[in-house]
Amino acid sequence: MAVVLCLTAAAQAQLVTGNDLLDNCKDQLGPGAVWCIGYVVGAADAVAPPYCVPQGVTRGQILGVVVHFLETRPKDRHRPAALLIQESLQQAWPSRAR
């Protein structure tokens, strides 16, 4: 049981948080910017989304939505970045099926 708890704690320590994501996204001219775009686009494409991004929306727009969401919710930035990305896109472009 102790081994499982240690592994679980180690796995949680490796999660990218909203704080990590925002820090990298603000690195506009450095390597963090490239990482940020890749992470956001990858997370947005990773699952069947509960959102509907309109045709023609650019990666820059998606990134802007995510960064704005993170900047306006400092109390949530400790949460996993992938979940925050999903929430930001769902808020911006809710699925018509819901």
VOGU-3710 file (C-alpha; in Angstrom, 3 decimals, decimal comma):
1> mavvlcltaa> 0,000/0,000/0,000  2,823/2,412/0,833  4,380/1,832/-2,577  1,118/2,666/-4,332  0,743/5,881/-2,335  4,300/6,914/-3,168  3,775/6,243/-6,856  0,504/8,146/-6,833  2,114/11,126/-5,105  4,990/11,063/-7,596
11> aqaqlvtgnd> 2,593/10,956/-10,539  0,629/13,911/-9,166  3,832/15,890/-8,730  4,507/15,512/-12,472  1,201/17,003/-13,629  1,417/20,267/-15,526  -0,658/22,821/-13,650  -2,377/25,935/-14,852  0,434/27,906/-13,197  3,035/26,029/-15,258
21> lldnckdqlg> 1,061/26,537/-18,437  0,504/30,248/-17,911  4,188/30,822/-17,086  5,207/29,150/-20,341  2,532/30,883/-22,395  3,758/34,287/-21,208  7,274/33,465/-22,480  6,367/35,038/-25,834  9,789/34,926/-27,473  11,333/31,959/-25,710
31> pgavwcigyv> 11,029/28,199/-25,800  8,109/28,326/-23,392  5,908/29,828/-26,088  6,488/26,893/-28,432  5,871/24,431/-25,598  2,691/26,315/-24,640  1,204/26,188/-28,133  2,021/22,495/-28,453  0,567/21,664/-25,065  -2,646/23,624/-25,580
41> vgaadavapp> -3,284/22,263/-29,081  -2,402/18,725/-27,977  -4,712/18,882/-24,965  -7,500/20,363/-27,057  -7,174/17,524/-29,589  -6,610/14,717/-27,077  -10,191/13,847/-26,145  -13,667/13,983/-27,601  -14,437/17,552/-26,635  -17,485/18,852/-24,801
51> ycvpqgvtrg> -17,091/21,979/-26,928  -17,484/22,980/-30,560  -14,738/25,236/-31,916  -16,104/27,019/-34,997  -14,452/26,435/-38,344  -11,798/29,034/-39,079  -10,726/29,602/-35,463  -6,936/29,814/-35,350  -4,495/28,297/-32,885  -3,780/31,850/-31,778
61> qilgvvvhfl> -7,420/32,382/-30,891  -7,539/29,107/-28,961  -4,381/30,091/-27,129  -5,869/33,504/-26,345  -8,996/31,917/-24,880  -6,936/29,585/-22,690  -4,548/32,304/-21,473  -7,457/34,644/-20,682  -9,187/31,858/-18,753  -6,031/31,210/-16,714
71> etrpkdrhrp> -5,363/34,889/-16,072  -8,887/35,505/-14,801  -9,001/32,459/-12,495  -5,929/32,566/-10,256  -7,679/30,436/-7,626  -7,906/27,508/-10,076  -4,383/27,580/-11,538  -3,127/24,823/-9,227  -5,388/22,360/-11,059  -4,185/20,207/-13,976
81> aalliqeslq> -3,612/22,288/-17,092  -5,336/19,807/-19,393  -8,583/20,109/-17,424  -8,363/23,895/-17,392  -7,866/23,921/-21,162  -10,969/21,794/-21,636  -12,993/24,061/-19,327  -11,849/27,233/-21,069  -12,780/25,929/-24,510  -16,106/24,588/-23,293
91> qawpsrar> -16,931/28,000/-21,831  -15,895/29,820/-25,009  -17,531/27,429/-27,449  -20,102/25,190/-25,740  -21,247/22,125/-27,607  -24,565/22,557/-29,361  -25,537/19,040/-28,284  -25,742/20,042/-24,632
//
